[in-house]
Amino acid sequence: MRSDSIKTRHDRVGLTPADSRRYARHIVLKGLGAPGQQRLKAARVLIVGAGGLGAPLVAYLAAAGIGRIGIADDDVVALSNLQRQIVHTEHGIGENKAQSAARFAGALNSGIAVTVLTERITAGNGAALMADFDIIADGTDSFAARAGIAAAAEAARKPLVSGAVSMFDGQVTVFSPHLGDADGTPLPRFVDLYPETPNAESLPSCEAVGVIGALTGVIGTLMAMEVIKLATGIGTPLCGRLLVYDGRGARFSELTYRRR
């Protein structure tokens, strides 16, 4: 995939004096600058899941000045979430996670728009709910949910940043099967990385086997970086590449996969 930015309805929007002060470190950053910040302000990103991965996505994308952030989650905040889901607090226990995360984002950056979706996004309704967004970021916590969201994003022709965590390990990749690489070859799909659905025993839930809290921050912020790259056209997205993190060994490795 080329490093061109994702085209938004308004590819660049003006920066206010307050924006120039808030995003000063971005504006002086070579390769990003004011044009890149304008693209971030014009971008519309849907975050699916406001849990362990969704929390750092919400925090860093709101801080970065993404102009419109959608947050979708039908679950409620529980005490056991607070070990890793850093946008929620004890005062929010029992509240819908999307609403809780939206309050955090609005308090962090009043200059962005936040849309709350309190319904579960599936392969059936996802394409319609994704229509008003440029980039999708999936922070859900099950293979079935990730497969459904990937199918919906593919149908909607939206780039999808996908992450997963378990115990001490995590991974990140980007799916943009509606686009081609430099040679025009279609980029790989979710089913190219996962041609067979794994059984439940091989992919136990975090509830069953646990997850170290800081791991979700590592993977969630890597996902936020991929979103920022897609929105601004900086760098090379992780299309066809699976970045794997071994938290105990403090090692990153990369696997490649292709369109089947």
C-alpha positions as CSV (number, residue, x, y, z in Angstrom):
1,M,0.0,0.0,0.0
2,R,1.3,3.4,-0.9
3,S,1.8,6.0,1.9
4,D,-0.9,8.3,0.5
5,S,-3.3,9.5,3.2
6,I,-6.8,8.2,3.2
7,K,-9.0,10.8,1.4
8,T,-11.6,12.4,3.7
9,R,-14.5,14.5,2.7
10,H,-12.4,17.6,3.5
11,D,-8.8,16.4,3.0
12,R,-7.6,19.5,4.9
13,V,-9.3,21.8,7.3
14,G,-8.0,25.0,8.8
15,L,-6.2,25.1,12.1
16,T,-7.2,27.7,14.7
17,P,-4.7,29.6,16.8
18,A,-5.7,27.3,19.7
19,D,-4.9,24.3,17.4
20,S,-1.5,25.7,16.6
21,R,-0.7,25.9,20.3
22,R,-2.2,22.5,21.2
23,Y,-0.5,20.6,18.4
24,A,2.7,22.6,18.4
25,R,4.9,19.4,18.7
26,H,3.1,17.9,15.6
27,I,3.4,21.1,13.6
28,V,7.2,21.4,14.1
29,L,7.6,17.7,13.4
30,K,9.3,17.2,10.0
31,G,7.2,15.1,7.7
32,L,4.0,15.9,9.6
33,G,3.7,19.7,10.1
34,A,0.6,21.8,9.7
35,P,-0.6,19.9,6.6
36,G,-0.5,16.6,8.5
37,Q,-2.3,18.1,11.4
38,Q,-5.0,19.4,9.1
39,R,-5.5,15.9,7.8
40,L,-5.8,14.6,11.3
41,K,-8.4,17.2,12.0
42,A,-10.3,16.2,8.9
43,A,-10.2,12.5,9.7
44,R,-13.1,10.4,10.9
45,V,-12.2,7.3,12.8
46,L,-14.4,4.6,14.3
47,I,-13.1,2.7,17.3
48,V,-14.9,-0.6,17.8
49,G,-14.6,-1.6,21.5
50,A,-13.8,0.7,24.3
51,G,-11.9,-1.8,26.4
52,G,-8.2,-2.6,26.9
53,L,-7.2,-1.8,23.3
54,G,-9.9,0.8,22.7
55,A,-8.8,2.8,25.7
56,P,-5.4,3.9,24.5
57,L,-6.9,4.3,21.0
58,V,-9.4,6.8,22.4
59,A,-6.8,8.6,24.5
60,Y,-4.1,9.0,21.8
61,L,-6.4,9.7,18.9
62,A,-8.3,12.3,20.8
63,A,-5.0,13.8,21.9
64,A,-3.7,13.8,18.3
65,G,-6.7,15.9,17.2
66,I,-8.6,13.4,15.1
67,G,-11.6,15.6,14.1
68,R,-14.3,13.0,14.6
69,I,-14.1,9.9,16.7
70,G,-16.8,7.3,16.8
71,I,-16.7,4.9,19.8
72,A,-18.8,1.7,19.6
73,D,-19.4,-0.7,22.5
74,D,-22.5,-2.3,24.0
75,D,-20.8,-3.4,27.2
76,V,-20.7,-1.7,30.6
77,V,-17.7,-0.7,32.8
78,A,-16.9,-3.3,35.5
79,L,-14.4,-3.1,38.3
80,S,-12.2,-5.8,36.7
81,N,-11.8,-3.6,33.6
82,L,-9.9,-0.9,35.5
83,Q,-6.7,-3.0,35.7
84,R,-6.1,-2.1,32.0
85,Q,-9.0,0.1,30.5
86,I,-7.5,3.4,31.4
87,V,-10.2,5.8,30.1
88,H,-12.7,4.4,32.7
89,T,-12.8,5.1,36.4
90,E,-14.5,3.7,39.5
91,H,-17.2,6.4,39.2
92,G,-18.1,4.9,35.8
93,I,-18.8,1.4,36.9
94,G,-22.1,0.2,35.4
95,E,-22.0,2.9,32.7
96,N,-21.9,2.0,29.0
97,K,-18.2,1.9,27.9
98,A,-18.7,4.0,24.8
99,Q,-20.4,6.7,26.8
100,S,-17.6,6.5,29.5
101,A,-14.9,6.7,26.9
102,A,-16.6,9.5,25.1
103,R,-16.6,11.6,28.3
104,F,-12.9,11.0,28.7
105,A,-12.2,12.0,25.1
106,G,-14.3,15.2,25.4
107,A,-12.5,16.2,28.6
108,L,-9.1,15.6,27.1
109,N,-9.9,17.5,23.9
110,S,-13.0,19.7,23.6
111,G,-12.0,20.6,20.0
112,I,-13.0,17.2,18.6
113,A,-16.4,15.6,17.9
114,V,-17.3,12.3,19.5
115,T,-20.0,9.9,18.3
116,V,-21.3,7.2,20.7
117,L,-22.6,3.9,19.4
118,T,-24.0,1.7,22.1
119,E,-24.8,-1.2,19.8
120,R,-22.6,-4.2,18.9
121,I,-21.1,-3.9,15.4
122,T,-21.3,-7.1,13.4
123,A,-20.8,-8.3,9.8
124,G,-24.6,-7.6,9.3
125,N,-24.8,-4.0,10.4
126,G,-21.2,-2.9,10.3
127,A,-21.0,-1.6,6.7
128,A,-23.9,0.8,7.3
129,L,-22.5,2.0,10.7
130,M,-19.0,2.5,9.2
131,A,-20.2,4.5,6.2
132,D,-19.6,7.9,7.8
133,F,-16.0,7.1,8.9
134,D,-12.7,7.0,7.0
135,I,-10.7,4.5,9.1
136,I,-11.9,1.6,11.4
137,A,-9.9,0.5,14.5
138,D,-10.9,-2.8,16.0
139,G,-10.2,-3.3,19.7
140,T,-12.6,-6.1,20.4
141,D,-11.6,-9.2,22.4
142,S,-12.7,-12.3,20.5
143,F,-11.9,-13.9,17.2
144,A,-15.5,-14.0,16.1
145,A,-16.0,-10.3,16.7
146,R,-12.8,-9.4,14.8
147,A,-13.8,-11.6,11.9
148,G,-17.2,-10.0,11.7
149,I,-15.8,-6.5,11.9
150,A,-13.2,-7.3,9.2
151,A,-16.0,-8.6,6.9
152,A,-18.0,-5.4,7.5
153,A,-14.9,-3.1,6.9
154,E,-14.2,-5.0,3.7
155,A,-17.8,-4.6,2.5
156,A,-17.6,-0.9,3.4
157,R,-14.2,-0.5,1.6
158,K,-12.6,1.0,4.7
159,P,-9.1,0.4,6.0
160,L,-9.1,-1.6,9.2
161,V,-6.4,-1.5,12.0
162,S,-6.8,-4.7,13.9
163,G,-5.1,-5.7,17.2
164,A,-5.3,-8.6,19.7
165,V,-3.8,-9.4,23.0
166,S,-3.6,-12.4,25.3
167,M,-1.6,-13.0,28.5
168,F,1.8,-11.4,27.8
169,D,1.6,-11.2,23.9
170,G,-0.1,-9.1,21.3
171,Q,-0.3,-8.3,17.6
172,V,-1.2,-5.6,15.2
173,T,-1.9,-5.5,11.4
174,V,-3.8,-3.5,8.9
175,F,-6.4,-4.8,6.4
176,S,-7.1,-2.7,3.2
177,P,-8.3,-5.4,0.7
178,H,-10.0,-2.8,-1.4
179,L,-6.6,-1.3,-2.3
180,G,-3.6,-2.6,-4.1
181,D,0.1,-2.6,-3.5
182,A,2.7,-0.8,-5.7
183,D,2.3,-3.5,-8.4
184,G,-1.5,-3.3,-8.3
185,T,-1.9,-6.6,-6.5
186,P,-4.9,-6.5,-4.2
187,L,-3.9,-6.3,-0.5
188,P,-4.7,-9.3,1.7
189,R,-7.9,-9.8,3.7
190,F,-8.6,-11.1,7.2
191,V,-9.3,-14.5,5.7
192,D,-5.9,-14.5,4.1
193,L,-4.3,-14.2,7.5
194,Y,-6.8,-16.6,9.1
195,P,-8.0,-19.0,6.4
196,E,-9.5,-21.3,9.1
197,T,-11.4,-20.4,12.2
198,P,-9.4,-21.5,15.2
199,N,-11.2,-23.5,17.9
200,A,-12.0,-21.9,21.3
201,E,-9.3,-23.9,23.1
202,S,-6.5,-22.4,21.0
203,L,-7.7,-18.8,21.5
204,P,-8.9,-18.6,25.2
205,S,-10.4,-15.4,26.4
206,C,-8.6,-12.9,28.5
207,E,-11.2,-13.6,31.2
208,A,-10.1,-17.2,31.3
209,V,-6.3,-16.9,31.0
210,G,-5.7,-13.2,32.0
211,V,-3.8,-10.4,30.4
212,I,-1.1,-8.0,31.8
213,G,-2.6,-4.5,31.8
214,A,0.3,-2.7,30.3
215,L,0.3,-5.0,27.2
216,T,-3.0,-3.4,26.1
217,G,-1.3,0.0,26.2
218,V,1.6,-1.3,24.0
219,I,-0.7,-2.8,21.4
220,G,-3.3,-0.1,21.6
221,T,-0.8,2.7,21.0
222,L,0.7,0.8,18.1
223,M,-2.8,0.7,16.7
224,A,-3.2,4.4,17.2
225,M,0.1,5.0,15.3
226,E,-1.2,3.0,12.4
227,V,-4.4,5.1,12.3
228,I,-2.3,8.3,12.3
229,K,-0.2,6.9,9.5
230,L,-3.3,6.1,7.4
231,A,-4.8,9.5,8.1
232,T,-1.7,11.5,7.2
233,G,0.0,9.3,4.6
234,I,3.2,9.1,6.7
235,G,5.2,5.9,6.6
236,T,4.2,2.4,5.5
237,P,1.1,0.8,7.1
238,L,1.2,-2.8,8.3
239,C,-0.7,-4.1,5.3
240,G,0.2,-7.7,4.7
241,R,2.4,-7.6,7.8
242,L,1.6,-8.9,11.2
243,L,3.6,-7.2,14.0
244,V,3.9,-9.6,17.0
245,Y,5.0,-8.5,20.5
246,D,6.4,-10.8,23.1
247,G,6.0,-8.9,26.4
248,R,8.0,-11.3,28.5
249,G,11.0,-11.3,26.1
250,A,10.6,-7.7,25.2
251,R,10.9,-8.7,21.5
252,F,9.0,-7.7,18.3
253,S,8.8,-10.0,15.3
254,E,7.1,-9.6,12.0
255,L,5.2,-12.1,9.8
256,T,4.1,-11.5,6.2
257,Y,1.0,-12.8,4.5
258,R,-0.4,-12.4,1.0
259,R,-3.7,-12.4,-0.9
260,R,-4.8,-16.0,-1.5
